[in-house]
Amino acid sequence: MALARLITPEVEEMLRTGDYTGFRALSDHLHPADMAEIIESVPNERLLVAFLAVARENQPEVFEYLDPNTQTRLLDEFKPDVLSRLLNELSDDVRTELLVELPGQVTRRLLESLQPDERKRAMALLGYPPDSAGRLMTPQFLHIGAEATAADVLAKVRRLADEVETVYVIYVIDSASRLIGTVSLRDVVVAKADSRVHDFMTEAVIHVDAHDDREEVLAKLREYDLLAVPVVDSQDRLVGIVTFDDLSDVHEDEATEDILKMHGVVTEQDDYFTASVFKRYRSRVIWLVALAVVGTGSVLVQQAYNPIIAQLSLLAAYITLLTASGGNVGTQSAGILIRAVSTDDMDREKLTKIFVGEILLGFALALTMSLIGTVLVLVRGADPQVLGGHQVWEVATVVGVSMFLAVLTTNTLGAVIPIVMRKIKVDPAVTAGPFITTAADILTVLVYFNVAQAIILR
C-alpha cells in the first residue's frame, strides 16, 4: 500500500478535476495490482469513477486484484452493459471465485449477463465442490494431439497465447481428450519443425482430479516444482489446469484457518476477518460455551478434593502453576504434530520418528519443569499455619512429582490426539488449543491431588 499512499493526493486531484486522461495514462504504466491498491485508497463515493477511468483493456485484470468487498461494491454500481462486458472478460477461475462469494440470487443474475459459452464454463466450474481443484482451475489452456508437429505447436502457441493461462506447458491429449503427455515450450523450440509431438513428449504426467482438495493440488505443485498442474475428470479427460498463482493465497488461507481453529474460532464458509459481527460472535460464543461446559469437569474434580485442600491449604497455591505448565506443553506438542500430519510427504516412518522424538523430549521437559517446581516451593517457603503440620519439603516433593507426571502426560496427549484425529478424518487443528488446554487442566488436577494423597496425606 506504500505506492497508493504516496500518490493518493495526486489521484484524488485527477478525479476531482476530471483529469481522466491522466488517470488512464497512469493505469497504462502501473502494474494492475498497484492500480487496484490506488483505486481502493480513494473515497467510496469516487470508487466507481476511479475504476471506470482505468483504460478499458486493463479493467478486467485490475478488477481481479481488488479486495472481494470492493469487487462486490462495484458490481452493485455497474451499469448492465459494463457489468456484462467485465464479467465476460474476467478469467474463469477469478470469475468463479467471485460468483461463489455472492448471494444465490445475485449469482443467477450475473450468470444471465454472460455469453452462452462463458455461462456454460462458469456453470461447469460452479458445479465442483468448494475448495476443490475444479473450482480453482481454468479451462483455458494449450493442448495438442500426439501426431502434431513441433511447427504445429508453435503456430498454436502464437495464435492462442493471449487467450490461455500459460504457454510454458502444452498438454497432449488423445482423440477422447484424455491426458497422455506434456511438452514444454523449450522442448518445442529446440525440436525439429517436422518432429512429431509423441517423439519428444513426457508421458509420466503429474495431475490431479477435479474433486481433489486444493491443499492436495498445492502439495503436488510444490513437490514436483510445477508452474501448473493439469486437472482431469473421472474418465481422465483433461478439463483444465491450476497454476501456481491460482493457489498463491491457499497456503495463507489454510494457515489462517488452522490458527483460528486452534483457538476455537471458525466461521463455517466465511473468512473470519470479513464475516459479519454476528457471525464472528456466534462462531466464538459456541466454542466458549462448549469449553466452559467441558471446563466444569476441572471444577468438579477440584471440589472432590476439597477435603485434601482443607488438610493442606498450601496445595491450592500451586494448582495454577501446574495446570498452566501442563496446558502449555500439551499445546506445543499438539502444534508440532498437527504440522507433521498436515504435511503430505510425511510417511508413517517419518511420523513415528517425530512422535517418538516428542515423547523423549516430553520426558526431558518434564524433568526440567519438575526441578523448577520443586526449587520454587523450597525457595518460597510457607507459613506453618498453611502446612497443616507437614514440612515444606513434603509439599515440594508433591509439586515436583506432580509437575513431572502432568507435563509428561499432557505432552503425550498433545502428540497422540492429532494422529488419532487424522485417522478418523477429523481436522487435527480443531483438537488443539482450547480442547487440549481444558483436558490438560483436568488431568493435571487429578494427578496433583492423587500424588498428594499418596505421598503425604495417606
N, C-alpha and C positions, 0 to 999 in steps of 0.2 A: 504493500500500500504506500510505500515511500514516494513512488512516482506520482501517484494520484494526489497525495497531499501537497507535493511540490508544485504541481501546475493547476491545482483546483481553482485558484483565483483567476488565472487566465481562461480556463474553461468556462467558468461562470460568467465572465465578461463576454466571451464569444456568444454564449447562449442568450445573455441579457440583451446584447446589441443586435442579435440576429446574424452574426457572422458565421453562418453555416458552412460557407465555403472553406473558411479557415479550419473549422472543426472537422470537416470532411477530409481535408488535406492531412490533418493530424492523424486521422484513422488510417490513412494510407501508409503512413510511415511507422506507426507503432504496432507492436505485436497485439493480436486480438485479446490476449489475457490482460495486457496493460490498458487497452481501451475499456475492457469490462470493469476494471478497477476504477477508472476515471468516471465512467457512467454511474457506478454505484456510489461515488462520492458526491454527486450533485444532489440537491434537494429533491424530494419525492415529486413535487409539482413540475419539475423540469425533466424528470426521468424519461418520459416518452419522447419529448423533443430531442433530448440528447441522443437517445438510441436511433431515432429516425434520421438524425443528422449524420450518422455514420454512413460512409459510402455503401451503397446498396449491395454491392458484391461482397462486402465484408460483414454485413449484418448477421448472416447465419453463424459464422464462426465466432463472432463477438458474443452472440446470444448464448452459445454453448458454454462460455466461460463465466457467465453471470451466475450469481447465487440463485438457488431454486426459488427463494421467496421473491427475488427481483424478477425472475422469469415469469412467475405466476402473476405478479402485478402488471407486467407489460402485456401479457396475454389478455388480461381483462380490459386493457385500454386500446388494444389494436383495433383498427377498422377491419371488417371482414376480408377485404382484398389483401391487406398487409398480413393478416393472420394466416390466410391460406398460402400466400407466397412463401412466407418464412417457414411454416411447418413442412411444406413440400421440399424445401431446400436443406433442412436440417439432416444431419447424418442419422441413419436408422437407430443406432444404439442410443444416441443422445435423445432423440425423439421418444423412444420407448421409455427411457428413464423419466422423462418429463411427464408423459401420459400416465405412468403408473402412480405418480405422486398426486395427481389431481382427482377430485371427486368424480364418481362414475358418470354423472350427467354432463359434466364439463368434458370428460374424455370422449364421450359419444359425440358431442357437438364438434369437437376438434377433428375427430376421425372423419366426420362428414365433409370437412373442408379439404381433405386430402384427395389427390388424384387417384383414380382406381388402382393403379399399380402400387402407388405409395401406401394406400389404405390396406391393400392385400398384405404387403410386407409388414406393416405396423400391426395388423391383427394377428399375423403369424407369430411375431415376436412376443406380443402380449399374452399369447396362449401358453407360453412356457412358465414354469413355476418361478416365484420370486427368488432372487439370489442365484439363479441357475445360469449356466453358460448361454442358454438360449436367449435369456433376457439381455445379456451383455453383448452378444455377437452382432456383427454387421453382415448382411448378405451380399455386400458389395466387395467382391474380391476377384482376383485374376485366376482363371482356370483354363486348362488346355487339355486336348486329347494326347494320348501317348504317341500317336502317329504323326503329330505335327512336327515341323522342323524348327530349328533354332531361329531361323528367319521369320517363321510364322509367329513365334512367341514374341520376338522383338517388335514386330508390326502391331501385335495386340497390345503390348505394353504402351507403345506410343499413342495408340488410338484411345485407350481407356485410362491412361494414367491419372487424369483429373477426376475420374468418376469412382475410383476404388480407394480403399483404405490404405493399402500399401502395395508397392510394386516390387519389393525386395524378394518376395517369395511367390512363386506361381505354383498353383496346385494342379496336379494331374488327376483327371477323372476318366472313368470308362464310359461306355455308352449308356449305362444306367445311373450315371452321376455318382458312382461310388468312388471314394478316395483311394487312389492306388499309388500315389507318389508325390514328390515335390521337386521343384528345381529352383535354385536361387538365381537371381538376376546375374550374378557373377558367372555362374555356370553357363548361362545362355550367351553371355557376351563373349566368353572365351571359346565356346563351341563353334565348330564349322557351321556355316549357314545352312547346309543341307543335312546336318546331323539330326536324327530323329530323337525326340524327347525321351523315348524309352531306353535309349542308349546311354544317357547320362543323368537320368533322374535318380533320386534317392527313394527307395521303396519302403524302407522302415520309417513310417511316418508317425510321429508323436501327435496324438489327437485326443479330444475329449468328447464325451457325449453331451448332447444339448441339455440333458437333465442333470448333469453333474453340477455340484455346488461350486460357486465362484471361488471359494478357497482352494478347491482342488485344481481349478484352472490356473490360479496364481502360482500354486506349488509347482505345477508342470512347467510353466513359463520360466520359473526360477531354476528349477532342477536342470533343465536342458538348455538354459540360456537362449530362449527363443524371443524373437520380436513379435511373433504372432503364433497362435495355435489354432488349427482347424477344428471345426465343430461338426460332428456327424449325427445323423438321426439313428433310429433303431435298426435301419436297413443299411447302415454305413454309408449313406448318401451324404455328400458334402453340402451342408446347408448354410455355413457361414464361418467367420473367423473372429477370434477375440485377440485384439492387440494388447501389448503391454500398457499403453496409455489408457485403454479402456478399464484396466484394473489398477490404475495408479492410486486410486483412493481406497481400494478394497482393504489393503493392509491396515491403513489408518482407521478405517471404519470398524474393522473387526477388533483391532486393539482397543479402540474406544468402547466398543460393545462389551468386550471381556472385562475391562476395568469397571464399567458401570455395573455389570452383573456381579463382579466380585465384591462390590459394595452395596449389593442389594437394590440396584436401580435398573429397571427396564421399562420401556415404553412400547411394548409389542413391536409393531412395524415402524413406529415413528423414531426419528432421530431425537434424542433427549433434548438437545440444545435448541431445536426448533419446534418441539412439541408445545402445545398449549400449557398454561399454568395448571389447569385442572388435570390434564393427563400426567404431568410431572408429579403433581400431588398424589394422584391415585397410584402411580407406579411405586412411589416411595412409601406411602402410608400402608399399603397392603403388606409389603415386606416388613415394615417396622412392627405392625400389629402381630404378624405371624411370628417374628422373632421375639417379641415381648411375651407371647404365649409360651413359646419354647423356653424362653429365659426364666419363666416361673419355676421351671424344674430346678434351677440353681437355688432359688429362694427356698423352695420346699426342702431341698437337701440340707441347706443350712439350718432351717428350722428343726429338722430331725436331729441335728447335732447340737441343739441349744444346751442340753444338759452338760455336754463336754465343755462348751464355752463358759458355762456357769462355774465349772470347777477350775478352769484356767483361762481367764478372760484375755490374757495376752495373746492367745491364739488368734483372736479376731483381728488383731492389728496387722497380721501378715497375710490375710486372705487375698487382699487386692494385689500384693506383690506376686503371689503365686499364680493367680488367675491371669494377670496381665502377661507374665512371662510365658505361661503355657499357651495363651492365645496368640501371642506374637510369633512364637516358634512354629506353631501349627500353621499360621497364615503364610509364613515364609516357606515352609516345606511344601504347602499346597501350591503356592505360586510357581515354584520351581517345577513341580511335577505337572502342573497344568500346561506350562510351556512345553515340557517334554512330550506329553501325549498329544499336543496340538501340532507337532512337527511331523510332517508326512514321512520324512526319511528316518524316523525313529523306529527301528525294528525292535523285536522282542528282546534280543540280546542287549542292545544299547539301553533299552528301557530298564531291564533288570539290573544292569550295571549302575545306572543312575539311582535306582531305588535302593539298592544295597548301599551305595555310597551315602545316600541321605540318612539311612538308618545308622551307619557308623558315625557320620557327622553328628547326628542327634545324640548319640552316646557321649561324644566329646563335649557337645554343648551342655548336655545335662550335668556332666561332672563340673564344668566351669560354673554354671549357674548355681549348682548345689553349694559349691565352695563359697561363692559370693553371698548367698543367702545365709549360710552358717556364720560367716565372719560378720555380716551385718547385724545379726541378732546379738552376737557376743559383744561387739563394739558398742551397740546401742544400749545394751543392758536393760534393766526393768526394775520398777518399784516392787518390793516384796509383796505389796498388797495385791498385785495382779498376777502373782506367780502361784498363788494357792498352795503354798508350801513346797513348791518344786524349785529346781535350780534353773538358772538361765541357760546353762549348757544343755539341759534336757530339751528346752524349747528350741535351742539352736539345732540340736540333732533332729528334732521333728521337722523343722523348716528345711534343713538340708536334705534329708531323705525324701521329703515330700516334693521338694523342688526337682530333685533328680528324677523321681518317678513321673512327675507331672510333665516335665519337659520331654522326657523320652517317649511318654505315651502320646502326647499331643503332636510331637514331631512325626511319629509313626502314623498317627491318624491323618495328618495333613498329607502324607505321602501316599497312603493307601486309597483314600476317598477318590481323588481324581482318576486313578486307574480303574476303580470299580465303576465310576460313573461312565467312563468311556466304554466299558464292557456292556453296560445296559443301555447305551445310546442316549445318555443324558449329557448336556453340555457341562463339562467339569468346572467351568468358570462360575456357574451358579452355586457350586458347593463351597467355594472359598469364602474368605472374608467373614461376613456375619455368622453364617452357619457353623463354620469351624470354630470361630471365637466362642460362640454360645455353647457348643458341645465341649470345648476345652474348659470353660468355666465349670460346668457340671462335673466333668471328670476330675478336675483339679480339686474341687471341694471334697469329692468322695475320697480321693487319695489322701488329702491332707488330714481329714478327721479320722480316717481309719488308721493312718500311721500314728497319729497322736494317741488313739485308743490302744494301739498295740504296744507302743513304747513306754508311755508314762502314765496312762490312765487305765491300767488293767484293773 
